[in-house]
Amino acid sequence: MTVASMTGYARAEGRDAQTAWVWEAKSVNGRGLDLRCRLAPGHDALEVVAREAAARRLKRGNVQLSLSVSRIAEQAPMQVNTQMLAQLLSMCKEWEGRFPGVAPARLDGLLALKGVLEPVVDAEQGDSEATRQTREAAMRATLDSMLDQLAAMRESEGGRIGAVLTGQTDEIAALADKAGQCAALRPEAIRERFQAQLKAVLEAAPTLAEDRVAQEVALLVLKADVREELDRLKAHVAAARELIGQGGAIGRKLDFLAQEFNREANTLCSKSSDVELTRIGLDLKAVIDQFKEQVQNIE
């Protein structure tokens, strides 16, 4: 499966001898799958079909789906007004020969007279049940085609976002490695900083009780050690890579990982007593914010 975005647009048309229809759908980001239907009058029964078809293809996003229907204009069937035509023919016979040089009336000329040819009254009696069922089946097929287009567009956009997320994940991993190699985290540097801090504590409170000294020592050691945060960052990176490779509806899980990334970066910055390590922590926060923004578009 591929990573899918929650944004997309699709349109599909269909028609039969009497009717033309158009399905359209637009989807944007959403916490869950929120489908809103606007169907042409008389086609409300298709809403259940549309919701089920959308749920099979989409997992998240605010989706607006519409169906518009129009009748195809047809030339109404015509019939001859036999009573009027008979009257005209009778008149032609009566007047024939009274005007020398005037050719006798022809049938095509008589039929062209207004009222001789007229549309069949009440020719449209409505569609039969079989016609309606056939048309509804065709509309469902058009709906499926439109939703397939929408899903394909979301997957195409998701592929682009997935590539961006992969690059950002690699950058987070590189910054975590860089933090681990920071000079301030080398054992000798930690030891020197710890000794200086402990000396400052003892000088500030020379009569401090041993248990209080032990507490201060424990706090200094805890603050100096960021290995746990770096290890968790690397574990989250591995989880993010696995999810992106897995694809599918992974947006919620990636959003959770983005929060975990941010938590570790904040802790790293709060523990840092070194300019270089703080700078790396801030770079991490910047990349993680970009990662989180992209994740908001993932299904």
LINPEVEN-V958587 format. One record per pair of residues at least 24 apart in sequence whose C-alpha atoms are under 7 Angstrom apart, sorted by the first residue. I is the first residue (numbers start at 1). J is the second residue. D is the distance in whole Angstrom. If there is no record, write none. Layout:
I&J&D / I&J&D
This chain:
1&246&6 / 1&247&5 / 1&248&5 / 2&155&7 / 2&159&7 / 2&247&4 / 2&248&6 / 3&155&6 / 3&158&5 / 3&159&6 / 3&162&6 / 3&244&7 / 3&247&4 / 3&248&5 / 4&154&5 / 4&155&4 / 4&157&7 / 4&158&4 / 4&159&7 / 4&248&7 / 4&298&6 / 4&299&6 / 5&154&5 / 5&155&6 / 5&157&6 / 5&158&4 / 5&297&6 / 5&298&5 / 5&299&5 / 6&60&7 / 6&61&5 / 6&154&6 / 6&297&6 / 6&298&6 / 6&299&5 / 7&154&6 / 8&150&6 / 8&153&6 / 8&154&5 / 9&150&6 / 10&146&6 / 10&149&6 / 10&150&5 / 11&146&6 / 12&142&6 / 12&145&7 / 12&146&5 / 13&142&7 / 14&139&7 / 14&142&6 / 18&71&6 / 18&72&5 / 19&70&6 / 19&71&4 / 19&72&5 / 20&69&6 / 20&70&5 / 20&71&6 / 20&72&6 / 21&67&7 / 21&68&6 / 21&69&4 / 21&70&6 / 22&67&6 / 22&68&5 / 22&69&7 / 23&66&6 / 23&67&5 / 23&68&7 / 23&143&6 / 23&146&7 / 24&65&6 / 24&66&5 / 24&67&7 / 25&63&7 / 25&64&6 / 25&65&4 / 25&66&6 / 26&63&6 / 26&64&5 / 26&65&7 / 27&61&6 / 27&62&5 / 27&63&4 / 27&64&6 / 28&61&6 / 28&62&5 / 28&63&7 / 29&61&5 / 29&62&6 / 29&297&6 / 30&60&6 / 30&61&4 / 30&62&5 / 31&60&7 / 31&61&7 / 32&60&5 / 32&61&6 / 33&59&6 / 33&60&4 / 33&61&5 / 33&62&6 / 34&61&6 / 34&62&5 / 34&63&6 / 35&62&6 / 35&63&5 / 35&64&6 / 36&63&6 / 36&64&5 / 36&65&6 / 37&64&6 / 37&65&5 / 37&66&6 / 38&65&6 / 38&66&5 / 38&67&6 / 39&66&5 / 39&67&5 / 39&68&7 / 40&67&6 / 40&68&5 / 40&69&6 / 54&147&7 / 57&151&7 / 59&249&7 / 59&299&7 / 60&299&5 / 76&119&6 / 77&119&6 / 77&120&6 / 78&117&6 / 78&118&5 / 78&119&4 / 78&120&5 / 79&117&6 / 79&118&6 / 79&119&6 / 79&120&6 / 80&116&6 / 80&117&5 / 80&118&6 / 81&116&5 / 81&117&6 / 81&118&7 / 84&116&6 / 85&116&6 / 158&298&7 / 161&294&7 / 162&244&7 / 165&291&6 / 166&241&7 / 168&287&7 / 168&291&6 / 169&237&6 / 172&284&6 / 172&287&7 / 173&234&6 / 173&237&6 / 175&280&7 / 175&284&7 / 176&230&6 / 176&233&7 / 179&277&6 / 179&280&6 / 182&277&7 / 184&274&6 / 190&224&7 / 194&220&7 / 223&271&5 / 224&271&7 / 226&268&6 / 229&264&6 / 229&268&7 / 233&261&6 / 233&264&7 / 249&299&5 / 250&299&6 / 251&295&6 / 251&298&5 / 251&299&5 / 254&295&6 / 255&292&6 / 255&295&6 / 258&288&7 / 258&291&7 / 258&292&6 / 261&288&7 / 262&288&6
